[in-house]
Amino acid sequence: MPDRRYYRPLVQSGKVAPASAILLAGGPVWFTHVERLQRGREPEVISARELPDEIASALTSPRASICGLTFEHPLLMGVLNTTPDSFSDGGQFDGVEAAFRRGGEMIAQGADLIDIGGESTRPGAKLVDNAQEIARVLPVAEALHKEFSQTPLSIDTRKAEVASAVLAAGAGLVNDVSALEYDAKMGPLLAKSGAAICLMHAKGTPKNMQDAPRYDDVLLDVYDYLQGRIDHCLALGIARERILLDPGIGFGKTLAHNLALIRGLSLFHGLGCAILLGVSRKSFIGEIAREPDANARLPGSIAVGLEGLRQGVQMLRVHDIRETRQAVSLWQATR
């Protein structure tokens, strides 16, 4: 739709705000103006008071809690890979005992929820069969839920059979990098279960997603894609209040695409859902910082994560909970 208009709030923060300031998604940041975008035209800045009613409502409505977690403050999702081949920590936590200890450690360090994954989605990764994936994640989920029942669990999977097993073990969120496109059974499962869903944008599959990805306008293309996946969920009976959105940094994107998405993150608030940002240790950070070791990318991960929070992102998906929690605490205190 070449004539479609998009509205990106120009986010600000601080206790002193003009009378025209509007709170973004009921959170701590606000805006008075928006950038109006349209394909094939130069952006223009307009007053927030000129927003269409539907967009204004989406941008300002407080986000509903997910897994019992509210969004008054930034939330941290701890990454728990039980895989031998994940891009930064593959093999470190691929046994039940090691994964359980790591999950407990992240909870003690301040993780708000734990995201358990049993299939790597790094570029070039191969498919893992359902039985093997379940064998990796289910015992870990069961142990964590038994010991830390107050901390919500998420299952990072594209597969309904895997999701069903871990939801039954106590998880409350499915983090699907295919946005319900990989497995046709995933949507009906979520509609019936009442679980929350994180819809992520990815171009292609983990095996081929970095093979020269192209977009007309990456920011608007990803926005339109996520809008379509929300509509798909709504048609299945999955309420908007149960949906998180992830623009999919690094999933079928070049360095330029990733930076364009990060600069424009606040646009996605117009979809009316809470936003999750996953940039921890990713290769674009290494490319900019000239750091080939994924485990040495913590400073860059924190820098980009804080930029996401500045634009109103509600949740960060991170490997390094202790360090990120400290950074977020100081960021909040100084603002």
C-alpha positions, 0 to 999 in steps of 0.5 A: 500500500504505497499511500499508507502512512506510518507514525514513529513517536519521537521519544523523550524522557524526564519528569518535566514535560510540556503540557502536550506530552503524551505517555508512550504505552503507559510507560515512563517515556513520552512524546510530543511529536511523531515522524510520519513515514510514507513509502517513496516520500521524505519523512516529516515531523508532525505534532502528536495531536495530529495523529489518527485516533486509531494510531494514537490509541495504539501508541498510548494504551498501557500494555497488559501484563504477560505471564504476570509481569507488568511493564512499568519498568524494563524487563529482562528475559534470560537466554538459556540455550540447552543446545550444543551449537548456539552462536555464543554459548553452545555446549555450555548448558546442554545438560539438564544439571548445567542448564538448571544451575544457569537458570537459577543463577540468572534468576538470582541475578535479576532475570524476570523470566527465563527463555529456554531453547533447544534448537539453535537459530544461528545463521546456518543452523540445521533443523533439530527433530521434535523428540530431540528438542523436547529431550533437551528442554523439557527436563530443564523446564520441569526442574526450574518450574519446580524450584522457581515457580514464581519466575515465568518460563518461556519456550523458544521454539517454532514447533507446536509439539515442543511448545505443548510439552513445555507449556504443560510443564509450566511455561507461560510464553512461546517465543516463536522466531517464525511468528507461527509460520513454521508449524500450522499447529502452533496457532491453534495450540496457543489459542486453546492454551491461553499462553502468551506468544512472541512474534518475531520477524525473520526473513527465510530460515536459520539455514538461509536467512543471511543469504543476501537479504533484501527489503524495499524499506526494512523498517516499514516492511518489518512493521507490515509483516508483524501487523499481518502476523498480529491479524493472523493471531486475532483471527485465531482468537489470540488476544492482542494482550497476549502478544509480544513483538520482536523485530528480529535483529540479525534474522535475515538482515544486513548490518544496515538493516539492523541499524535501520531497525534499531534507529526506528524501534519506536515505530513498532509501538504503533502495533499496540503490543509490548516490544521485546528486543534481542541484540545480546552478543549478536554479530552486527555488534561484533562487526561494528566493534571489530570483536569476533568473540561473541562472549566479548560483546557485552559492552555493545549489547548493553549499549544497544539495549539501552537505546532500545529502552530509550525508545520505550522497548519493554523487554530485553532478551539477554545472556548477561543478566547481572551486568545488564541489570546493573546497567539498566538500574543506573540508566533508570536512576540517572533519568 
